[in-house]
Amino acid sequence: MITAEQMMAAHKSNIETLLGLTSKAFEGVEKLVELNLQVAKAAMGEMADTAKATLSVKDAQELMALQAGMLQPVAEKAAAYSRHLYDIASSTTAEVTKVAESTAADAQKKFMSLVDSSMKNAPAGSENVLSLVKSAVAAANNAFDGVQKAAKQATNVAEANFNAISATAVKATQAATKAKR
């Protein structure tokens, strides 16, 4: 039987977990805001430099060279920005997943302890039902582990694809810039 102290301890633990997750989410948002402010500040400075450079152009050929020279850095900056966004999302997700996995493991241990305790105090003849519950929980945990492994593999594949696409885009921009010059 669950006591009032156990219930209070469980609620306290759940609230601490929720506050920890909320803190991690805010850290991710703070990083995102900081990144966007840096990008906006840099973009404003670059826009001023571009305007000055455009106003100093003497002919169409010089203008075309100026435009071609701007194409590569823009693609590289876009790729870098995407990489930073991905890193922020990835690290925040990893921290939340770590807490969720830890919480799930702890809940699993507590539940199995409760089932074991119930088995010891169960009336005669109920052993089969409690064994069935224990088997069902073990099967659910195995399925959960399988889903977690598949999700991690999918994340690794997505990251590899993201890196490949970013590298290809930057290389294509570099090639296009060299061809225009």
Buried (B, 14 or more C-beta within 10 A) or exposed (E): EEEEEEEEEBEEBEEEBEEBBEEBEEBBEEBBEEBEEEBEEEEEEBEEEEEEBEEEBEEEEEEEBBBBEBBBEEBBBBBEBBEBBBEBEBBBEEBBBEBEEEBBEEEBEBBBEEBEEBBEEEEEEEEEEBEEBBEEBEEEBEEEEEEBEEEEEEBEEEEEEBEEEBEEBBEEBBEEBEEEE
